[in-house]
């Protein structure tokens, strides 16, 4: 029988007031940033490494 190895992740609470304004400001400030092609390639290589060693029962 399957036994969970971790606890479920709790729901993320909604933001209100100053916290919501700060989050929105940071989001808008970083909206134009893109990941460089080199970083994307590094991420893909790491993904392939992990995919190669994964094991499922």
C-alpha positions in Angstrom: 0.0 0.0 0.0 1.1 3.5 -0.8 2.4 5.5 2.2 2.8 9.3 1.8 6.3 10.6 2.5 5.4 14.2 3.2 2.6 16.4 4.5 0.4 18.2 2.0 1.2 21.8 1.3 -1.2 24.3 2.9 -3.1 26.8 0.8 -1.4 30.1 0.2 -3.3 32.8 2.0 -4.6 35.9 0.1 -2.6 39.1 0.4 -4.3 42.3 1.6 -3.3 45.9 2.3 0.4 46.8 2.4 1.5 43.2 1.7 -0.6 43.1 -1.4 0.7 46.4 -2.6 4.3 45.4 -2.0 3.8 42.1 -3.8 2.2 43.8 -6.8 5.0 46.4 -7.0 7.7 43.7 -7.0 5.9 41.7 -9.6 5.5 44.7 -11.9 9.1 45.7 -11.4 10.4 42.2 -12.4 7.8 41.5 -15.2 10.1 42.5 -18.0 13.1 40.3 -16.9 13.7 37.2 -18.9 15.9 34.1 -18.3 19.0 34.1 -20.4 19.5 31.3 -23.0 22.6 30.1 -21.0 20.5 29.8 -17.8 17.8 27.9 -19.7 20.4 25.5 -21.1 21.9 24.9 -17.6 18.4 24.2 -16.2 17.7 21.7 -19.1 21.0 19.9 -18.5 20.3 19.6 -14.8 16.8 18.3 -15.6 18.2 15.6 -17.9 20.7 14.5 -15.1 17.9 14.1 -12.6 15.7 12.4 -15.1 18.4 9.9 -15.8 18.8 8.9 -12.1 15.1 8.9 -11.1 13.6 5.6 -9.8 10.0 4.8 -9.4 8.6 1.7 -7.8 
